[in-house]
Amino acid sequence: MALKREIAAAVAIPIVLAILFLAPPIAFHALVAAVSLAALWEFYRLAERTGHPVAKTVGMAAGAATLLAAAAAFAGEILVSTSPTSFMVIRSAAFSGDACGRCALGFVLGLVLLAVLAPLVGGVAPALALAGAGSTLLGVFSIALPAATLCYLRSFSPRAVLFLLGLVWVCDSAAYYGGSRWGKHKLAPVISPKKTWEGSIFGFVGATLFGAAAGNWWLLPELGPARGALAAALASSAGQLGDLVESMWKRGAGVKDSGTFLPGHGGFYDRIDSLLFAGPVVAAFLVSL
């Protein structure tokens, strides 16, 4: 299993980095959409295992629409050939404040309406309708929507995405080794018995130091060391919460992993649970610039 895990990482990491730094932004957005929708599907499977009859068609369509809107808003410049000697430049940009607010409100209201009507049209038992509608909405709001912030990070700079990936990896690694060596006090024994407070603190400290170094170096000097440390500290804390939240869903569903697609790594949701919580925090710091 360890060998499969290492091989999968050795193949996946170069591909992700190549798409991030060498391909146009839309290619990275497509990767984010594919992985996020796969994670959303796994979330709905977890919900079904707990007895919630989610409206998967509605949820997946809403998730795809969310990620498509993010990809279009942050795609940058796209060159479209109009003849052998000319081309057209399409510059995508986020909507203006008022238009964005109206579109977001309309989207949310439409999604809520579809989610609450789906159990009615699908003939779901009344006792399960509320749980099914709630799970459908929760999947979009907790996976597709925060995943869209990765598109913003890529539009800011590929280095911003690498900063997010780096701080989550450092946090996870420091938490694992610190917890294995000095961990004694359980962090959430019912949800994740192996996690300890000591490991969580090691992860927090490691990520904070990484953020300070990244803000003082090539990775993300726009933040500076102090703001970089603060961003990494808050984002890593959010990421650890995201990992616990997914562990809670899996524990309720009675499964160890959200899926089996990635050898030794579990499912897609297992791989991005921390990113979904940490990404919006990093994005908020960059927006503040």
Backbone hydrogen bonds in HBPLUS format (Angstrom, degrees):
<---DONOR---> <-ACCEPTOR-->    atom                        ^
c    i                          cat <-CA-CA->   ^        H-A-AA   ^      H-
h    n   atom  resd res      DA  || num        DHA   H-A  angle D-A-AA Bond
n    s   type  num  typ     dist DA aas  dist angle  dist       angle   num
A0005-ARG N   A0001-MET O   2.93 MM   4  6.15 152.7  2.01 145.7 153.5     1
A0006-GLU N   A0002-ALA O   2.99 MM   4  6.26 156.0  2.05 147.0 152.6     2
A0007-ILE N   A0003-LEU O   2.94 MM   4  6.15 161.5  1.97 153.0 158.1     3
A0008-ALA N   A0004-LYS O   2.94 MM   4  6.05 164.9  1.96 149.0 153.3     4
A0009-ALA N   A0005-ARG O   3.05 MM   4  6.24 156.9  2.10 144.2 150.5     5
A0010-ALA N   A0006-GLU O   2.86 MM   4  6.03 156.3  1.92 146.9 153.9     6
A0011-VAL N   A0007-ILE O   3.04 MM   4  6.26 140.4  2.20 146.2 155.7     7
A0012-ALA N   A0008-ALA O   2.90 MM   4  6.02 164.7  1.93 149.7 154.6     8
A0013-ILE N   A0009-ALA O   2.98 MM   4  5.74 170.1  1.99 148.7 152.0     9
A0016-VAL N   A0012-ALA O   2.98 MM   4  6.22 163.1  2.01 160.2 164.7    10
A0017-LEU N   A0013-ILE O   2.98 MM   4  6.19 167.3  2.00 158.9 162.3    11
A0018-ALA N   A0014-PRO O   2.88 MM   4  5.97 154.0  1.95 144.0 151.3    12
A0019-ILE N   A0015-ILE O   3.01 MM   4  6.24 162.2  2.04 150.4 154.8    13
A0020-LEU N   A0016-VAL O   2.89 MM   4  6.04 151.2  1.97 145.6 154.6    14
A0021-PHE N   A0017-LEU O   2.94 MM   4  6.05 163.3  1.97 152.0 154.4    15
A0022-LEU N   A0018-ALA O   2.83 MM   4  5.28 151.9  1.91 140.0 148.6    16
A0027-ALA N   A0024-PRO O   2.99 MM   3  5.70 144.1  2.12 121.2 130.0    17
A0028-PHE N   A0025-PRO O   3.02 MM   3  5.31 118.4  2.42 104.0 118.5    18
A0029-HIS N   A0025-PRO O   2.97 MM   4  6.29 159.0  2.01 155.1 161.8    19
A0030-ALA N   A0026-ILE O   2.95 MM   4  6.11 148.2  2.05 139.4 147.4    20
A0031-LEU N   A0027-ALA O   3.09 MM   4  6.39 150.0  2.18 141.4 149.1    21
A0032-VAL N   A0028-PHE O   2.90 MM   4  6.23 159.4  1.94 153.5 158.9    22
A0033-ALA N   A0029-HIS O   2.89 MM   4  6.13 159.9  1.93 148.3 153.8    23
A0034-ALA N   A0030-ALA O   2.95 MM   4  6.15 161.5  1.98 148.1 152.7    24
A0035-VAL N   A0031-LEU O   3.01 MM   4  6.19 173.8  2.02 156.5 157.9    25
A0036-SER N   A0032-VAL O   2.88 MM   4  5.88 161.9  1.91 149.7 155.8    26
A0037-LEU N   A0033-ALA O   2.91 MM   4  5.95 161.5  1.94 148.9 153.7    27
A0038-ALA N   A0034-ALA O   3.07 MM   4  6.22 151.9  2.15 141.8 149.7    28
A0039-ALA N   A0035-VAL O   2.91 MM   4  6.19 150.6  2.00 144.9 153.4    29
A0040-LEU N   A0036-SER O   2.80 MM   4  6.07 149.7  1.89 145.7 154.8    30
A0041-TRP N   A0037-LEU O   2.94 MM   4  6.16 155.2  2.00 144.8 150.6    31
A0042-GLU N   A0038-ALA O   3.08 MM   4  6.37 155.6  2.14 143.0 149.3    32
A0043-PHE N   A0039-ALA O   2.88 MM   4  6.19 149.2  1.98 145.1 154.1    33
A0044-TYR N   A0040-LEU O   2.99 MM   4  6.33 156.1  2.05 150.0 155.5    34
A0045-ARG N   A0041-TRP O   2.99 MM   4  6.31 145.8  2.11 144.6 154.5    35
A0046-LEU N   A0042-GLU O   2.95 MM   4  6.26 149.7  2.04 146.3 154.3    36
A0047-ALA N   A0043-PHE O   2.93 MM   4  6.28 155.9  1.99 148.5 155.3    37
A0048-GLU N   A0044-TYR O   2.94 MM   4  6.17 152.6  2.02 143.2 150.2    38
A0049-ARG N   A0045-ARG O   3.05 MM   4  6.29 145.3  2.17 140.9 149.8    39
A0050-THR N   A0047-ALA O   3.11 MM   3  5.25 138.6  2.29  98.0 109.7    40
A0052-HIS N   A0047-ALA O   3.02 MM   5  5.38 161.3  2.06 146.1 142.1    41
A0051-GLY N   A0048-GLU O   3.02 MM   3  5.04 160.5  2.05 104.3 109.6    42
A0054-VAL N   A0052-HIS O   2.92 MM   2  5.73 125.4  2.23 113.2  97.1    43
A0059-GLY N   A0055-ALA O   2.96 MM   4  6.18 170.7  1.97 160.0 163.1    44
A0060-MET N   A0056-LYS O   2.78 MM   4  5.81 170.0  1.79 154.4 157.3    45
A0061-ALA N   A0057-THR O   3.05 MM   4  6.05 158.0  2.10 141.4 147.9    46
A0062-ALA N   A0058-VAL O   2.94 MM   4  6.11 158.4  1.99 149.3 155.4    47
A0063-GLY N   A0059-GLY O   2.86 MM   4  6.06 156.7  1.91 148.5 155.5    48
A0064-ALA N   A0060-MET O   2.89 MM   4  6.05 158.2  1.93 146.4 152.2    49
A0065-ALA N   A0061-ALA O   2.94 MM   4  6.15 154.5  2.01 144.8 151.9    50
A0066-THR N   A0062-ALA O   2.97 MM   4  6.16 155.1  2.03 147.0 153.4    51
A0067-LEU N   A0063-GLY O   3.06 MM   4  6.29 165.5  2.08 151.8 154.7    52
A0068-LEU N   A0064-ALA O   2.85 MM   4  5.95 150.5  1.93 145.5 154.5    53
A0069-ALA N   A0065-ALA O   2.96 MM   4  6.09 156.0  2.02 144.6 150.4    54
A0070-ALA N   A0066-THR O   3.09 MM   4  6.38 154.8  2.15 143.9 150.8    55
A0071-ALA N   A0067-LEU O   2.89 MM   4  6.08 157.5  1.94 144.9 151.2    56
A0072-ALA N   A0068-LEU O   2.94 MM   4  6.13 156.7  2.00 147.6 153.6    57
A0073-ALA N   A0069-ALA O   2.94 MM   4  6.07 152.9  2.01 145.0 152.7    58
A0074-PHE N   A0070-ALA O   3.08 MM   4  6.17 146.8  2.20 148.0 154.9    59
A0092-SER N   A0076-GLY O   3.05 MM  16  5.38 175.7  2.05 146.2 145.7    60
A0078-ILE N   A0090-ILE O   2.84 MM  12  5.06 157.6  1.89 142.0 149.7    61
A0090-ILE N   A0078-ILE O   2.85 MM  12  5.06 168.3  1.87 148.9 153.0    62
A0080-VAL N   A0088-MET O   2.79 MM   8  5.06 165.4  1.81 153.2 158.1    63
A0088-MET N   A0080-VAL O   2.67 MM   8  5.06 164.1  1.69 145.9 150.8    64
A0082-THR N   A0086-SER O   3.21 MM   4  5.79 157.3  2.26 122.2 128.8    65
A0083-SER N   A0086-SER O   3.34 MM   3  5.20 148.7  2.45 140.3 131.4    66
A0086-SER N   A0083-SER O   3.34 MM   3  5.20 160.5  2.38 102.3 107.8    67
A0100-CYS N   A0096-SER O   2.76 MM   4  5.74 162.7  1.79 162.7 168.4    68
A0101-GLY N   A0097-GLY O   2.98 MM   4  6.12 156.4  2.04 145.9 152.2    69
A0102-ARG N   A0098-ASP O   3.03 MM   4  6.31 159.5  2.07 151.6 156.5    70
A0103-CYS N   A0099-ALA O   2.94 MM   4  6.13 164.6  1.96 152.8 157.1    71
A0104-ALA N   A0100-CYS O   2.88 MM   4  5.99 164.0  1.90 150.7 155.6    72
A0105-LEU N   A0101-GLY O   2.95 MM   4  6.05 160.9  1.99 146.0 151.5    73
A0106-GLY N   A0102-ARG O   2.94 MM   4  6.09 164.5  1.97 148.7 153.2    74
A0107-PHE N   A0103-CYS O   2.88 MM   4  6.04 156.8  1.93 148.4 155.2    75
A0108-VAL N   A0104-ALA O   2.96 MM   4  6.14 166.6  1.98 151.7 154.9    76
A0109-LEU N   A0105-LEU O   2.98 MM   4  6.13 169.9  1.99 154.1 157.1    77
A0110-GLY N   A0106-GLY O   2.94 MM   4  6.01 158.7  1.98 144.6 150.9    78
A0111-LEU N   A0107-PHE O   2.89 MM   4  6.07 157.2  1.94 149.8 156.2    79
A0112-VAL N   A0108-VAL O   2.93 MM   4  6.16 164.1  1.96 153.7 157.7    80
A0113-LEU N   A0109-LEU O   2.99 MM   4  6.16 159.7  2.03 146.6 152.3    81
A0114-LEU N   A0110-GLY O   2.97 MM   4  6.21 163.2  2.00 149.8 153.9    82
A0115-ALA N   A0111-LEU O   2.88 MM   4  6.04 162.6  1.91 153.2 158.4    83
A0116-VAL N   A0112-VAL O   3.02 MM   4  6.17 155.7  2.08 150.5 155.6    84
A0117-LEU N   A0113-LEU O   3.05 MM   4  6.13 141.8  2.20 142.3 152.6    85
A0118-ALA N   A0114-LEU O   2.90 MM   4  5.91 142.5  2.04 147.4 156.1    86
A0120-LEU N   A0117-LEU O   3.02 MM   3  5.19 117.8  2.42 101.2 117.1    87
A0121-VAL N   A0117-LEU O   2.93 MM   4  6.23 165.2  1.95 164.8 168.5    88
A0122-GLY N   A0118-ALA O   2.81 MM   4  5.83 156.0  1.87 152.2 159.9    89
A0124-VAL N   A0119-PRO O   2.96 MM   5  5.01 162.9  1.99 152.2 154.1    90
A0123-GLY N   A0120-LEU O   3.36 MM   3  5.41 161.8  2.40 100.8 106.0    91
A0128-LEU N   A0125-ALA O   2.87 MM   3  5.50 154.6  1.93 122.5 130.3    92
A0129-ALA N   A0126-PRO O   3.36 MM   3  5.10 148.2  2.47  94.8 103.5    93
A0132-GLY N   A0128-LEU O   3.00 MM   4  6.13 158.1  2.05 153.3 160.0    94
A0133-ALA N   A0129-ALA O   2.95 MM   4  6.13 167.5  1.97 154.9 157.5    95
A0134-GLY N   A0130-LEU O   2.97 MM   4  6.09 164.0  2.00 149.6 154.6    96
A0135-SER N   A0131-ALA O   2.98 MM   4  6.07 156.6  2.03 144.6 150.7    97
A0136-THR N   A0132-GLY O   3.02 MM   4  6.21 152.9  2.10 145.7 153.1    98
A0137-LEU N   A0133-ALA O   3.15 MM   4  6.42 163.2  2.18 152.4 155.4    99
A0138-LEU N   A0134-GLY O   2.91 MM   4  6.03 160.3  1.95 148.2 154.6   100
A0139-GLY N   A0135-SER O   3.07 MM   4  6.17 152.8  2.15 145.0 150.1   101
A0141-PHE N   A0137-LEU O   3.01 MM   4  6.25 172.0  2.02 161.2 163.5   102
A0142-SER N   A0138-LEU O   2.85 MM   4  5.75 145.9  1.96 147.0 154.6   103
A0143-ILE N   A0139-GLY O   3.04 MM   4  5.77 131.0  2.29 137.9 146.7   104
A0145-LEU N   A0140-VAL O   3.01 MM   5  6.23 164.4  2.04 176.4 175.4   105
A0147-ALA N   A0143-ILE O   3.04 MM   4  5.98 147.6  2.15 145.5 155.3   106
A0148-ALA N   A0144-ALA O   3.21 MM   4  6.43 133.0  2.45 140.8 151.1   107
A0148-ALA N   A0145-LEU O   3.15 MM   3  5.37 138.7  2.33 102.1 113.0   108
A0149-THR N   A0146-PRO O   3.06 MM   3  5.53 151.5  2.14 109.0 116.9   109
A0150-LEU N   A0147-ALA O   3.03 MM   3  5.64 152.6  2.11 114.4 121.8   110
A0151-CYS N   A0148-ALA O   3.07 MM   3  5.42 135.2  2.28 104.6 115.7   111
A0153-LEU N   A0149-THR O   2.97 MM   4  6.31 158.7  2.01 149.7 155.1   112
A0154-ARG N   A0150-LEU O   3.01 MM   4  6.25 154.5  2.07 144.0 150.3   113
A0155-SER N   A0151-CYS O   3.05 MM   4  6.30 147.6  2.16 141.0 149.9   114
A0155-SER N   A0152-TYR O   3.04 MM   3  5.02 117.1  2.45  94.4 110.3   115
A0156-PHE N   A0152-TYR O   2.96 MM   4  6.30 140.1  2.12 147.9 159.4   116
A0157-SER N   A0153-LEU O   2.99 MM   4  6.27 170.3  1.99 155.1 156.3   117
A0160-ALA N   A0157-SER O   2.98 MM   3  5.33 141.9  2.13 107.2 117.3   118
A0162-LEU N   A0158-PRO O   3.09 MM   4  6.43 159.0  2.13 147.7 153.8   119
A0163-PHE N   A0159-ARG O   2.81 MM   4  5.99 146.0  1.92 141.1 150.5   120
A0164-LEU N   A0160-ALA O   3.10 MM   4  6.39 154.7  2.17 142.0 147.4   121
A0165-LEU N   A0161-VAL O   2.90 MM   4  6.23 168.1  1.92 156.4 159.2   122
A0166-GLY N   A0162-LEU O   2.79 MM   4  5.86 156.8  1.84 146.3 153.4   123
A0167-LEU N   A0163-PHE O   2.98 MM   4  6.15 164.5  2.00 151.4 154.6   124
A0168-VAL N   A0164-LEU O   3.15 MM   4  6.30 161.0  2.19 151.4 156.3   125
A0169-TRP N   A0165-LEU O   3.01 MM   4  6.14 158.6  2.05 145.9 152.2   126
A0170-VAL N   A0166-GLY O   2.86 MM   4  6.03 166.3  1.88 155.2 158.9   127
A0171-CYS N   A0167-LEU O   2.94 MM   4  5.96 159.8  1.99 140.0 146.3   128
A0172-ASP N   A0168-VAL O   2.92 MM   4  6.09 165.5  1.94 148.6 152.6   129
A0173-SER N   A0169-TRP O   2.89 MM   4  6.03 164.6  1.91 151.9 156.5   130
A0174-ALA N   A0170-VAL O   2.85 MM   4  5.92 169.7  1.86 154.1 157.4   131
A0175-ALA N   A0171-CYS O   2.90 MM   4  5.94 157.8  1.95 147.1 154.0   132
A0176-TYR N   A0172-ASP O   2.93 MM   4  6.06 152.0  2.01 142.8 150.6   133
A0177-TYR N   A0173-SER O   3.00 MM   4  6.23 176.1  2.00 158.3 158.2   134
A0178-GLY N   A0174-ALA O   2.85 MM   4  5.70 156.9  1.91 143.3 151.2   135
A0179-GLY N   A0175-ALA O   2.88 MM   4  5.63 153.5  1.95 133.5 141.9   136
A0180-SER N   A0176-TYR O   2.89 MM   4  5.97 152.8  1.97 142.5 150.4   137
A0181-ARG N   A0177-TYR O   3.11 MM   4  6.17 147.9  2.22 139.9 147.3   138
A0182-TRP N   A0178-GLY O   2.85 MM   4  5.82 168.0  1.86 152.8 156.9   139
A0183-GLY N   A0179-GLY O   2.85 MM   4  4.11 136.4  2.04 113.6 120.7   140
A0197-TRP N   A0185-HIS O   2.82 MM  12  5.75 155.9  1.88 160.8 169.0   141
A0187-LEU N   A0195-LYS O   2.97 MM   8  5.61 175.2  1.97 127.6 128.4   142
A0192-SER N   A0188-ALA O   2.76 MM   4  5.55 161.6  1.79 166.7 173.2   143
A0195-LYS N   A0192-SER O   3.22 MM   3  5.89 155.8  2.28 121.6 127.7   144
A0200-SER N   A0196-THR O   3.03 MM   4  6.30 156.3  2.09 145.1 151.9   145
A0201-ILE N   A0197-TRP O   2.93 MM   4  6.19 154.5  2.00 150.1 156.5   146
A0202-PHE N   A0198-GLU O   2.97 MM   4  6.26 159.0  2.02 149.4 155.1   147
A0203-GLY N   A0199-GLY O   2.94 MM   4  6.19 157.7  1.99 149.2 155.2   148
A0204-PHE N   A0200-SER O   2.95 MM   4  6.19 155.2  2.01 145.4 152.2   149
A0205-VAL N   A0201-ILE O   2.91 MM   4  6.16 166.9  1.93 156.7 159.1   150
A0206-GLY N   A0202-PHE O   2.89 MM   4  6.00 166.3  1.90 151.5 156.0   151
A0207-ALA N   A0203-GLY O   2.97 MM   4  6.05 164.3  1.99 148.6 152.7   152
A0208-THR N   A0204-PHE O   2.99 MM   4  6.14 153.8  2.06 145.1 152.7   153
A0209-LEU N   A0205-VAL O   3.00 MM   4  6.25 162.7  2.03 154.9 158.4   154
A0210-PHE N   A0206-GLY O   3.00 MM   4  6.20 153.3  2.07 143.8 151.9   155
A0211-GLY N   A0207-ALA O   2.86 MM   4  6.11 155.1  1.92 148.0 154.4   156
A0212-ALA N   A0208-THR O   3.02 MM   4  6.31 154.5  2.08 148.2 154.5   157
A0213-ALA N   A0209-LEU O   3.03 MM   4  6.26 160.8  2.07 148.7 153.5   158
A0214-ALA N   A0210-PHE O   2.83 MM   4  6.02 160.9  1.86 152.9 158.8   159
A0215-GLY N   A0211-GLY O   2.93 MM   4  6.03 151.1  2.02 144.0 151.2   160
A0216-ASN N   A0213-ALA O   3.13 MM   3  5.16 146.8  2.24  98.9 109.0   161
A0217-TRP N   A0214-ALA O   3.35 MM   3  5.08 165.9  2.37  99.8 103.0   162
A0220-LEU N   A0214-ALA O   3.06 MM   6  5.50 158.5  2.11 139.5 135.2   163
A0223-LEU N   A0220-LEU O   3.24 MM   3  6.16 162.4  2.27 124.3 126.9   164
A0228-GLY N   A0224-GLY O   2.80 MM   4  5.69 148.9  1.90 147.7 158.1   165
A0229-ALA N   A0225-PRO O   2.91 MM   4  5.97 153.2  1.98 141.2 147.5   166
A0230-LEU N   A0226-ALA O   3.03 MM   4  6.32 159.5  2.07 147.6 153.1   167
A0231-ALA N   A0227-ARG O   2.84 MM   4  5.97 162.9  1.87 150.3 155.1   168
A0232-ALA N   A0228-GLY O   2.98 MM   4  6.11 163.3  2.01 146.4 151.0   169
A0233-ALA N   A0229-ALA O   2.88 MM   4  6.01 153.3  1.95 145.0 153.0   170
A0234-LEU N   A0230-LEU O   2.99 MM   4  6.18 170.4  2.00 154.5 156.0   171
A0235-ALA N   A0231-ALA O   2.84 MM   4  5.89 161.0  1.87 148.6 155.2   172
A0236-SER N   A0232-ALA O   2.85 MM   4  5.73 159.5  1.89 142.1 148.0   173
A0237-SER N   A0233-ALA O   3.15 MM   4  6.24 152.1  2.23 137.9 145.5   174
A0238-ALA N   A0234-LEU O   2.96 MM   4  6.21 157.8  2.01 146.6 152.7   175
A0239-GLY N   A0235-ALA O   2.79 MM   4  6.02 151.0  1.87 144.5 153.6   176
A0240-GLN N   A0236-SER O   2.93 MM   4  6.18 151.1  2.01 146.2 152.5   177
A0241-LEU N   A0237-SER O   3.12 MM   4  6.42 150.6  2.21 142.9 150.9   178
A0242-GLY N   A0238-ALA O   2.89 MM   4  6.22 150.3  1.98 146.8 155.6   179
A0243-ASP N   A0239-GLY O   3.03 MM   4  6.33 149.4  2.12 145.4 152.7   180
A0244-LEU N   A0240-GLN O   3.12 MM   4  6.39 153.1  2.19 142.2 149.0   181
A0245-VAL N   A0241-LEU O   2.85 MM   4  6.14 152.7  1.92 151.1 159.1   182
A0246-GLU N   A0242-GLY O   3.09 MM   4  6.35 165.1  2.11 149.1 151.7   183
A0247-SER N   A0243-ASP O   3.02 MM   4  6.23 153.8  2.09 141.6 149.4   184
A0248-MET N   A0244-LEU O   2.89 MM   4  6.15 144.1  2.02 143.5 153.0   185
A0248-MET N   A0245-VAL O   3.09 MM   3  5.05 120.4  2.46  92.8 107.8   186
A0249-TRP N   A0245-VAL O   3.07 MM   4  6.52 153.5  2.15 149.3 155.6   187
A0250-LYS N   A0246-GLU O   2.94 MM   4  6.25 165.1  1.96 154.9 158.5   188
A0251-ARG N   A0247-SER O   2.83 MM   4  5.95 156.2  1.88 145.9 152.9   189
A0252-GLY N   A0248-MET O   3.02 MM   4  6.19 156.5  2.07 146.3 152.2   190
A0253-ALA N   A0249-TRP O   2.99 MM   4  6.26 141.1  2.15 142.3 153.5   191
A0254-GLY N   A0250-LYS O   2.85 MM   4  5.98 117.2  2.25 139.6 155.9   192
A0255-VAL N   A0250-LYS O   3.09 MM   5  5.35 165.4  2.12 144.9 147.4   193
A0254-GLY N   A0251-ARG O   3.25 MM   3  5.03 144.6  2.38  92.1 102.3   194
A0262-LEU N   A0266-GLY O   3.13 MM   4  5.50 150.6  2.22 167.9 172.6   195
A0265-HIS N   A0262-LEU O   3.01 MM   3  5.25 161.0  2.05 125.5 130.3   196
A0271-ARG N   A0268-PHE O   3.00 MM   3  5.19 129.0  2.27  99.8 113.3   197
A0272-ILE N   A0268-PHE O   3.18 MM   4  6.51 140.8  2.34 149.8 160.2   198
A0273-ASP N   A0269-TYR O   3.06 MM   4  5.68 120.7  2.43 148.5 155.3   199
A0276-LEU N   A0272-ILE O   2.99 MM   4  6.16 150.6  2.08 158.6 164.5   200
A0277-PHE N   A0274-SER O   3.19 MM   3  5.48 137.5  2.38 103.2 113.8   201
A0278-ALA N   A0274-SER O   2.90 MM   4  6.06 160.4  1.93 155.1 161.7   202
A0279-GLY N   A0275-LEU O   2.77 MM   4  5.36 158.8  1.81 141.3 146.7   203
A0281-VAL N   A0278-ALA O   3.13 MM   3  5.37 124.9  2.45 102.9 117.1   204
A0282-VAL N   A0278-ALA O   3.17 MM   4  6.54 162.7  2.21 160.0 163.8   205
A0283-ALA N   A0279-GLY O   2.93 MM   4  6.14 165.0  1.95 157.9 162.8   206
A0284-ALA N   A0280-PRO O   2.94 MM   4  6.04 148.3  2.04 138.1 145.8   207
A0285-PHE N   A0281-VAL O   3.22 MM   4  6.59 151.1  2.31 146.2 152.8   208
A0286-LEU N   A0282-VAL O   3.09 MM   4  6.44 155.9  2.15 151.5 158.1   209
A0287-VAL N   A0283-ALA O   2.85 MM   4  6.07 154.6  1.92 151.7 159.0   210
A0288-SER N   A0284-ALA O   3.12 MM   4  6.26 146.1  2.24 138.5 146.9   211
A0289-LEU N   A0286-LEU O   3.09 MM   3  5.28 149.5  2.19 101.3 110.5   212
